[in-house]
Amino acid sequence: MTDRTYMCIDLKSFYASVECVERGLDPLTTNLVVADPERSEKTICLAISPSMKKLGIKNRCRLFEIPGNVGYICAPPRMKLYIDYSAEIYGVYLKYIAKEDIHVYSIDEAFMDVTDYLQLYKISAKKLAERIMEDVKHTTGITATVGVGTNLYLAKIALDITAKHVENNIGYLDEKIFRERLWQHKPLTDFWRIGAGTVKRLNSVGITNMEEIAHADEDLLYRLFGVDAELLIDHAWGRESVTMADIKNYKPRNNSISSGQVLSRDYNYEECMLIVKEMTDAVCLELAELGMVTDSLTLMVGYSNALDIPPVSGSVTLPRAANTYRVILPYILDTYKRIVDEDKSVRRLSLSCNRITKEGYIQYDLFTDPAETERDKRLTQATLEIKKRFGKNALVRGMDLQEEATTMERNRQIGGHKSGE
């Protein structure tokens, strides 16, 4: 198989950098945090500028954790603006690399298979990275960092660990360099897909670095991590078999959609039931917009942080697949009443459709009223058309106007944060 060369590009402190650029300030020297102060001083900062990171302030800190002697600008989130910047930067990538060779990993990070382009442009991977980084900087004012590797994993590790410690913000790793330089690297949580829980289990058997994982007894690792041990072992050796073509050709076995939210305060049993109704309505509209139906849903409810108890969840299977509020709501409310303790306050909720299929594939049973189903369908489509033309809050249910409701505020957000519009 031909050796491949991959890049992983990250936009440095993206949200904070965008806010600095919009103000005509240097993102690398300006103290700025992106956070919504209206959510109290406990709100998490979505991003902090590089100069604040140099002061030892953690990226996902809360506002009250920033030392009082540090002066900074607090910029409320503007998610629509960040999406616009990200789209413009993706346009820069397309000047050099075809979309078939780009995988957008997140709003500020992307993988590229640049193997065939190095010969086309007759330049090294480092030079191509520099050219793209300079174009991004010239076009948007945003600084990028790049990891280059001989597989997707090494490109990601070169970005996360190596690129941060070199002046030109470009890191490079192949399997040999990875073993020479990073086998002893700590902490292990710096490595992609290794979290605190994984480290704790590894430490329990005396494993503290990548070299020790690579040379550990494989049976022991499989007992600790099951099938995930295979990936852990491969990554410890710097190996990764997945290619860009594999990513592009991937088709999930099952499709699902979900909706979740963290409430702004603790909600009691009755108040939370209103939120469950709103979330059910939102999920039904999303299903209808996609032309999909579901016959299996799961509701998860997380209690108040002050209670320090695990969340509860319950699933329900519908007698037939559906996507209408009238049909689905009674099953969700029954699930809510079955799993939730009336005496405990709630802070987090999520509702998932576990199996979704195309609406055209559904089969009606003897108890289904076709005329009623058709009325529901026409009403839903009319609702979607009004929302699409005039905005999501142009047509809402009466319950959405209650003081405890969250739908109208969430309709003004992107990803749970202010859109900035």
C-alpha positions in Angstrom: 0.0 0.0 0.0 1.3 3.5 -0.9 2.5 5.5 2.1 0.0 8.3 2.9 0.5 11.7 4.3 -2.2 13.3 6.4 -2.7 16.8 7.9 -4.8 17.7 10.9 -5.6 21.4 11.0 -6.8 23.2 14.1 -7.8 26.9 14.4 -6.1 28.3 17.5 -8.5 29.2 20.2 -11.1 29.6 17.5 -14.1 31.3 19.2 -11.8 33.7 21.1 -9.7 34.4 18.0 -12.8 35.3 16.0 -14.0 37.7 18.7 -10.5 39.4 18.7 -10.5 39.7 15.0 -13.9 41.3 15.0 -12.6 43.9 17.4 -9.5 44.6 15.5 -7.3 43.0 18.3 -4.5 40.6 18.1 -5.8 37.1 19.2 -2.3 36.1 20.4 -1.8 39.0 22.8 -5.3 40.0 23.9 -6.9 38.7 27.1 -10.4 37.6 26.0 -12.9 34.9 27.1 -16.0 33.7 25.2 -18.7 33.2 27.9 -22.2 34.3 28.6 -22.1 36.3 31.9 -25.9 36.3 32.0 -25.6 32.6 33.0 -23.8 33.6 36.3 -20.1 33.5 37.2 -20.3 29.7 37.2 -20.8 29.6 33.4 -18.1 27.7 31.5 -15.9 29.7 29.2 -16.3 28.3 25.6 -12.8 29.6 24.8 -10.0 31.7 26.1 -7.4 33.5 24.1 -3.8 32.1 23.8 -2.4 34.9 26.0 -4.6 33.8 28.9 -3.5 30.2 28.4 0.1 31.4 28.9 -1.0 32.7 32.3 -1.9 29.1 33.3 -5.7 29.6 32.9 -7.5 26.5 31.7 -9.4 26.6 28.5 -12.7 25.3 29.8 -12.6 27.1 33.1 -15.6 28.9 34.8 -15.6 32.7 35.0 -15.1 32.7 38.8 -12.0 30.6 38.4 -10.2 33.4 36.5 -7.8 35.2 38.9 -9.1 38.6 40.0 -5.9 40.3 39.0 -6.2 39.3 35.3 -7.9 41.9 33.2 -9.9 40.5 30.2 -12.7 41.1 27.7 -15.8 38.9 28.2 -17.4 38.3 24.8 -20.9 36.7 24.7 -21.0 33.7 22.3 -22.0 34.4 18.7 -22.3 30.9 17.2 -23.7 32.1 13.9 -20.6 34.2 13.4 -18.3 31.3 14.2 -20.1 29.1 11.7 -19.6 31.8 9.1 -15.9 32.0 9.8 -15.6 28.2 9.7 -17.3 28.1 6.4 -15.0 30.7 4.9 -12.0 28.8 6.2 -13.3 25.6 4.7 -13.4 27.5 1.4 -9.7 28.2 1.8 -9.0 24.5 2.2 -10.9 23.8 -1.0 -8.5 26.0 -2.9 -5.8 23.4 -2.2 -7.5 20.1 -1.4 -10.7 18.5 -3.0 -13.6 17.9 -0.6 -13.2 14.1 -1.1 -9.9 14.4 0.7 -11.1 16.6 3.6 -13.0 15.4 6.7 -14.4 18.1 8.9 -13.9 16.8 12.4 -15.4 19.8 14.2 -16.1 23.5 13.7 -12.4 24.3 14.2 -10.6 21.2 13.1 -10.3 19.1 9.9 -8.3 16.2 8.6 -6.9 16.1 5.1 -5.3 13.4 3.0 -2.6 15.4 1.1 -0.7 12.5 -0.3 -1.5 13.1 -4.0 -1.2 16.9 -3.7 2.4 16.9 -2.6 3.5 15.6 -6.0 1.0 17.8 -7.8 2.3 21.0 -6.2 5.9 19.6 -6.0 6.3 20.7 -2.4 6.8 19.1 1.0 4.0 18.5 3.5 5.5 21.2 5.6 5.4 23.8 2.8 1.8 22.9 1.9 0.8 23.3 5.5 2.6 26.7 5.7 0.8 27.8 2.5 -2.6 26.9 3.8 -2.0 28.4 7.2 -0.8 31.7 5.6 -3.9 31.8 3.4 -6.2 31.2 6.4 -4.4 34.0 8.3 -4.5 36.4 5.4 -8.2 35.6 4.6 -9.6 35.7 8.2 -7.0 36.8 10.6 -7.2 33.4 12.4 -4.0 31.5 13.3 -3.9 27.8 12.5 -1.8 24.9 13.8 -1.1 21.8 11.8 -0.1 18.2 12.6 1.4 16.1 9.8 1.5 12.3 10.1 1.8 9.1 8.1 -1.6 8.1 9.4 -4.7 9.9 10.7 -3.9 9.1 14.3 -0.3 10.4 14.1 -1.5 13.6 12.4 -3.9 14.2 15.3 -1.1 13.5 17.9 1.3 15.7 16.0 -1.2 18.5 16.2 -2.2 18.0 19.9 1.2 17.4 21.4 4.0 18.3 19.0 2.8 21.4 17.1 2.3 23.3 20.4 6.0 23.2 21.2 7.5 24.4 17.9 7.7 28.0 16.6 6.1 27.4 13.3 3.1 25.6 14.8 3.6 22.5 12.6 4.3 19.1 14.1 5.3 15.9 12.3 5.2 12.3 13.3 5.8 8.9 11.7 5.7 5.6 13.7 9.5 5.7 14.4 9.5 9.3 15.6 6.3 8.7 17.7 8.0 5.8 19.6 11.3 7.7 20.0 9.7 11.0 21.3 6.3 10.2 22.8 6.5 6.7 24.3 7.5 8.2 27.6 5.3 11.3 27.3 3.0 12.2 30.2 0.2 12.7 31.0 -1.4 10.0 29.0 -4.6 12.1 28.7 -2.7 14.3 26.2 -3.2 11.4 23.7 -6.4 11.3 21.6 -9.2 9.1 23.1 -7.4 8.5 26.4 -9.4 9.9 29.2 -9.1 10.0 33.0 -11.0 6.8 33.4 -8.7 4.9 31.0 -5.7 6.3 32.8 -7.0 5.2 36.2 -7.5 1.6 34.9 -4.1 1.5 33.3 -2.5 2.9 36.5 -4.2 0.1 38.5 -2.0 -2.4 36.7 1.1 -0.3 36.8 0.9 1.1 33.3 1.9 4.8 33.1 3.0 5.6 29.5 2.5 4.5 25.8 5.6 2.3 25.8 4.3 0.3 28.7 0.9 -0.1 26.9 2.7 -1.3 23.8 4.6 -4.0 25.7 1.8 -5.0 28.1 0.2 -8.4 28.1 -2.6 -8.1 25.5 -4.9 -10.5 27.4 -4.7 -8.2 30.4 -5.6 -5.2 28.3 -8.5 -7.0 26.7 -9.8 -7.9 30.2 -9.6 -4.3 31.2 -11.0 -2.7 28.0 -12.7 -5.3 26.0 -12.6 -4.7 22.2 -11.4 -1.2 22.8 -8.0 -2.7 23.7 -7.3 -3.3 20.1 -7.4 0.4 19.3 -5.4 1.3 22.4 -2.7 -1.2 21.5 -2.5 0.0 17.8 -2.3 3.7 19.0 0.4 2.8 21.5 2.6 1.6 18.5 1.5 4.7 16.4 -0.6 2.6 14.1 -3.9 3.5 12.5 -5.6 1.5 9.8 -8.5 3.8 9.0 -8.0 6.0 5.9 -9.8 9.0 4.5 -11.6 6.7 2.0 -12.9 4.6 4.9 -14.3 7.7 6.6 -16.0 8.8 3.4 -17.5 5.4 2.7 -18.7 4.8 6.2 -22.4 4.1 6.6 -23.9 3.7 10.1 -25.9 0.5 10.7 -28.5 2.4 12.7 -29.6 6.0 12.4 -30.7 8.1 15.5 -31.4 11.6 16.5 -31.4 13.1 20.0 -32.1 16.4 21.8 -30.6 17.3 25.2 -30.3 20.3 27.4 -28.9 21.5 30.8 -31.5 23.6 32.6 -30.6 27.0 33.9 -31.7 26.1 37.4 -33.2 23.1 39.2 -36.7 22.2 38.0 -39.3 20.5 40.1 -41.3 17.5 38.8 -44.2 19.4 37.2 -41.9 22.1 35.7 -39.7 19.4 34.2 -42.7 17.6 32.7 -43.2 20.8 30.6 -39.7 20.6 29.3 -40.2 17.0 28.4 -43.3 18.0 26.3 -41.3 20.7 24.6 -38.4 18.4 23.8 -40.9 15.8 22.4 -42.4 18.4 20.1 -39.0 19.5 18.9 -37.9 15.9 18.2 -41.1 15.2 16.3 -40.7 18.3 14.1 -37.1 17.2 13.4 -38.2 13.7 12.4 -40.9 15.2 10.1 -38.5 17.6 8.5 -36.1 14.7 7.7 -39.0 12.6 6.4 -38.2 10.0 9.1 -40.2 8.1 11.8 -39.2 6.2 14.9 -40.5 3.3 16.9 -38.0 3.4 19.9 -37.2 6.3 22.2 -35.1 6.8 25.3 -35.5 9.5 28.0 -32.6 10.4 30.3 -33.2 12.6 33.3 -30.3 14.0 35.4 -31.1 15.2 38.9 -29.8 18.4 40.6 -26.0 18.6 41.0 -26.6 19.2 44.7 -28.1 15.7 45.1 -25.0 13.9 43.7 -26.9 10.9 42.4 -26.8 9.2 39.0 -29.2 10.0 36.3 -32.2 7.8 35.4 -33.3 6.6 32.0 -36.1 4.6 30.4 -36.9 3.4 26.9 -40.2 2.8 25.2 -41.1 0.9 22.0 -44.0 2.3 20.1 -46.6 -0.1 18.6 -45.9 1.5 15.2 -43.3 3.9 13.9 -44.4 7.6 14.0 -43.2 11.2 14.0 -46.2 13.1 15.3 -46.5 14.8 18.7 -50.0 13.4 19.3 -48.9 9.8 18.9 -45.5 9.9 20.6 -46.1 12.2 23.6 -48.3 9.8 25.7 -45.5 7.2 25.6 -42.8 9.7 26.6 -44.9 11.1 29.5 -45.6 7.5 30.7 -41.8 6.9 30.7 -41.2 10.1 32.5 -43.7 9.3 35.3 -42.2 5.8 35.5 -38.6 6.7 36.0 -38.5 10.1 37.7 -38.7 10.7 41.5 -41.4 13.4 42.1 -39.5 14.6 45.2 -36.2 15.3 43.4 -35.3 18.3 41.4 -34.0 18.0 37.8 -31.1 19.7 36.0 -30.4 17.7 32.8 -32.6 16.0 30.2 -32.1 14.2 26.9 -34.5 12.5 24.5 -33.2 10.1 21.9 -34.9 8.3 18.9 -33.0 5.0 18.8 -34.1 3.8 15.5 -35.3 6.0 12.6 -36.4 4.9 9.2 -37.8 6.6 6.1 -41.4 7.6 6.5 -42.4 5.9 3.3 -41.5 2.5 4.8 -44.0 2.5 7.6 -46.9 0.1 7.7 -50.2 0.9 9.3 -52.1 -1.5 11.6 -55.8 -2.0 12.0 -56.0 0.5 14.8 -54.5 3.4 12.8 -56.9 6.1 11.5 -55.5 7.1 8.1 -57.5 10.3 8.0 -56.2 11.4 11.4 -52.7 10.5 10.5 -53.0 12.5 7.3 -54.3 15.5 9.2 -51.3 15.3 11.6 -49.0 15.1 8.7 -50.4 18.2 6.9 -50.4 20.2 10.2 -46.8 19.3 10.8 -45.7 20.2 7.3 -47.5 23.6 7.5 -45.8 24.2 10.9 -42.4 23.5 9.3 -43.0 25.7 6.3 -44.0 28.7 8.6 -41.0 28.2 10.8 -38.7 27.9 7.8 -40.0 31.1 6.2 -40.5 33.3 9.2 -38.2 31.8 11.9 -38.5 29.1 14.5 -40.4 31.3 16.9 -43.0 32.4 14.4 -45.3 29.6 15.4 -45.1 28.0 18.9 -47.4 26.0 21.2 -49.1 27.7 24.1 -47.0 25.8 26.5 -43.9 27.4 25.1 -45.1 30.8 26.4 -45.0 29.6 30.1 -42.4 31.1 32.3 -40.6 27.8 32.8 -40.5 26.9 29.1 -37.2 26.9 27.2 -38.1 26.3 23.6 -38.3 29.9 22.5 -34.9 30.7 24.0 -33.4 27.6 22.6 -34.7 28.5 19.2 -32.6 31.6 19.4 -29.5 29.5 20.1 -27.0 27.3 18.1 -25.6 24.4 20.0 -27.1 25.6 23.2 -25.4 29.0 23.0 -26.4 32.4 21.7 -26.3 32.7 18.0 -25.4 36.4 18.1 -28.3 37.4 15.9 
